[in-house]
Amino acid sequence: MKSNGVPIIICVGNWWPDRKKHIVLRRSVERMKVHWADISGLYSEGAFVAASERTFVDHCVGIHPGDEGMRGISESIIQILKQAKVFDRARGAD
């Protein structure tokens, strides 16, 4: 997607809590002047993990984002696109 002909770059944060990775990603985003979708809080909200939606034989599968987690991630990205007015430009509302 583009805003004023400039590609919009969005760095999506880490799903699993990892302070060191979060800091490195955040600094990189600031240095590169790209958009940041911080999803770090979603994991701690139990309703966003797949295991909250159904039972998995493998626990590791259940800690990934479920449908609600994916919705939370997409809403974070959509919010950035709205702030950049990408949807307005796509509709010709410039």
N, C-alpha and C positions, 0 to 999 in steps of 0.2 A: 504494500500500500504506500501511497505517496501523499505528502502534504506540500502543496505549492511546487510540485515537481521533484521534491526531495524525498527519497525513500525514508520511511519511518522504521527505525530499528528499535526493537523492544527486547530487552534482556529479561527473561523470566527467572525469578529467583529459585532457589533450591527448595524442593518439597520437604525434605527431611531437615530438621533443625541441625544446623552445623554453623556455629558462630564464626569460625575461621573462614569458611567458604562464603558466608554471607558478607563478611567484611571485604574479602577480595573481590567478589562480584560487585558490590556496591562502589568500591573505589574505582573499579574498571569502568563502570557505567558513568561515573562522574568524570573520569578522565576522557572517555570517548564521547561524552556528551550525547548519550543515547537515552532512551526511555527505560524506566525500571518498573517492572511489575513485581512487587514484593508479595510473595505468596507464603512467606515464612510462618505466618500465623494460622494458616489453614490446617496444617498437620495436627496442631495441638487441639483443634476443634474436632472432637471425635466423630462428629457427623459427616466429616469430609473423607474419611478413609473408607476403602472398599469393604472392610470387615464390618462396618456399621450397617451395611446394606444386605449382606448375606454372609454365610459361613464359607470359609475356604479351608481346604485340606492343608495347604501350605500357608503358614502364618505370614511369610514374606510377601505373598501376593496380596493379602488382606491389608497390608499397611500402605499400599499404593493408593493414589486417589481413586475414589469411587465415582459414581455419576455426580454426586453433589460436589465432590472435590474438583472434578473437571469443570463443573458449572462455576465454582468459585474462581478457578484459574482463568476461565474464559471471561468472566465478568471483570477481572483485574485488567486483562488485555483490552477488552472493549472500552473500559473507562479511559484508558490511555488514548485509544483511537478517537473517542469522543472529545477529549481535551484538545487533541490535535485537529479537531474538526474534519476528520477524514470523511465521515459519513455525509456531512453537509456538502463537501466538495464533490462527492460521488453523485449526489442528487442535483448538482448544478446550482447550489444555493450560495455560491461565492459572491 
